[in-house]
Amino acid sequence: MNERTIRAEMLLGAEAMEKLKNAHVAVFGLGGVGSWCAEALARSGVGHLTLIDQDTVGLSNINRQLCALTSTVGMPKAEVVRQRLEDINPDADVKTIVGRYDAEHREDFFADYDFIVDCIDLVACKVDLIRTAKSRGIPIVSALGTGNKCDAQRLTLCDIKKTSGCPLARVVRKELRSIGIQPDIIVLRCDEPIDPSIFHKIALFCNVKPDCVIENMTIPVLYEAPIMLEKNNFSSVVCRELNLKTKEPDMTEWSRMVEKIRSRKKTVTIGLVGKYIKLHDAYLSVVEALNHAGYEHGTKVEINWIDSELITQENAAEMLKGCDGILVPGGFGNRGIEGMIYAAQYARESNVPYLGICLGMQIAVIEFARHVLGLTGADSGEFAPECRHKVIDFMPGQGEDIDKGGTLRLGSYPCVIAEGTTMARCYGGAQIWERHRHRYEFNNDYRDALRAAGMTISGLSPDGRLVEAVELSSQPFYVGVQYHPEFKSRPTRPHPLFQGFLAAAVESGK
């Protein structure tokens, strides 16, 4: 893992970061929008950037443009931004073109781009850039009417044909239509049903077939959208316009799942204890997996977002009060770790259902080693390399002369489940395959001692070398797994581990 982009990789995954590293993005215009876009792309790990701008830095640019400093006044914007991006990511390939893009000289500016960011001010140049990108199959995003605006929350990303209230977008739309670039299908976002006459008017004025105007109404549950769109013949219209021959879609299973969502009667509160809780999307897969299990159990899942950095031994009970289940998800680094340990301790001592995922499993082991086995200061080699009892650590030989990125265990691995365990009841089978993304492992030097103190080793690699799951079998549900079960959960096929956890939480909340 590249330390420069470690936070992005935690959010997006290793595969996505590799795509970004190999991608070639061109930024046309490096002013108040383009300069910031270019830096964001570099910080996100994009490996190949082409920067295009004809202008030099002026004093009037200093209030809003990233490249504009007193020391850079008079310098070409493209060169200033290039130097800054190379300082951010020395591995990036950053090229510059100092010049003005226009139709006459377009070939001087085009290369084998994977994506284009259009931050050009002039309408004629912008329209030609969009047209050229479209003709060559290059995705493009255009900055339109964001100048002189104060409310950043109203900034949205959408197809240009869906824009409204923007004079620049209106002009660009008109120009694009005049050269033959127009929509084939128009989807109308609305909060209330639209009068049929509106569909006919839009079809007439936008020159599309009447049935190519599709209603997309606001709905209470996202998973209702495919059913709603299918009722409006969206898939058949799309396939017809693309000249695709397909079978009629079978929505039986999906409709059954949606009906389960609509008929939920119970509510359960899950305390999600993490260090990134201000960015809920960091745990999106976990939350959705909980929701999938909730659909199966006829239960609405309410998430109590708990910042692990705020939990202490003294306030743990108060902060976790009212949680029917406690979940500690994955993560890296030592921030907020002690709070997670106190959460695991509270769950164990209070008999509250607990699910630890990846880091959450390691937390359960550390907590048990400290407070049950009596190993004062027990910790992970990741957080406390010099501690006496590293119950979580590198495997022998794993950390020797290996680049940090090479120590990650990534991908799908088998796990053999012990009979008579909570894991066995959840999965109903002896061997499973689950996806991993972690570096440190359960330290086998402590396996016998932890077992003797009451911790069950409920999942092992087929060769018995790697501990994949631990639990307290005497409790209704207290399970930690080294892998990421949330990655295999689906709305119509909830993951069995999340189902077992939620069932226990529902029972706990009665």
C-alpha angles and dihedrals in degrees: 000000000000108000090213092062101027094119092051091048091051088056102037105026134240095280092055092048090053089053091050091049091055096041124108114211126181121206113201109199124018103208131108093327107023098052091055092044091052092052093047090052092050093047090048092059104258103162103202124042133173115196119201126189135131098202137090126223114273132191090249089060095063096085095062116006122091094215094051115102132142088252093053100047109130095019122116109267092222093057094045092052092044092056091048094049093048088053089052095046114013090183093061121104103228121182128181135208115193105201146080119278116228138148094262094058101028095124089062089063104040127090137150095304123174092198139005129212110201114205097153119139101205114086097213092052092044093051092049091048091051092047093048093047091050093048090052095045095245116146112236136188118198129204108223132162101001097113118110091010124132107187108078091181090071093059110110138178116226145130111293091240089063096052121113138178093027117114093197092050089049092055093045091049090051093049092048091051090049090059094046103265107130139137125273094197128026120201114199117212110209142157095214133035112280122235110251091236089065091060091055092048093050092047090051097047095041094043097235131131113274093244091049090076104088128191115228105183126190109263133190095235124041093216090064090068098085091051092047092048091046090053086055091052093245097148095045091049092049093048091047093050091048091045092239122156110215141158121256108272117252106222096172097109093041093049090050090053092049090050089054089053093050093048099052110136105170131068128207129186119220120192107218105198113196147132097238099051094127086067101054093183089068086074098033095122091051093048092048091049089054090050091050090054089046091057090055091050096043089244135133112224117218115194119217102201107213123187106222091207089067097052118100132173088256098050101032094100092049095047093047096041112125095026113131089195137009124219125188110192132199127288146138134243133037100273112121094001097127091053090053090051091053089049091053090047092051091050092050096045094042095043091238114157110261132195119184118190120199100309087024090061091050089049090054090052093048092047093049092047092052102041105027105026090037098230099153112215095011108167147143125284086232094062103028111021092177099047119123098232111043099178087170116045148125116299114251108287093007098108099037116111093334124128110247093246090056093059095068118108103219133177137019121336133175123249128194113215122217117237121252095023134123087250091056092050091051099046101032091210142082101234132034138174119225137173121254136198112168143103109208126064141201107279107240091204086078098041097101095043093050091047091051090052092055107271114132119219095214101168131040138169111260091258091052092237102110126053107223101172140018131185147167098242092190091067125073091246128352110142136156122188128189093215134065111257091174090074091066099045118111130186092244094036110041115198111261093229092055089046091054092046094049093046089055091047091051090051091047091053096055 
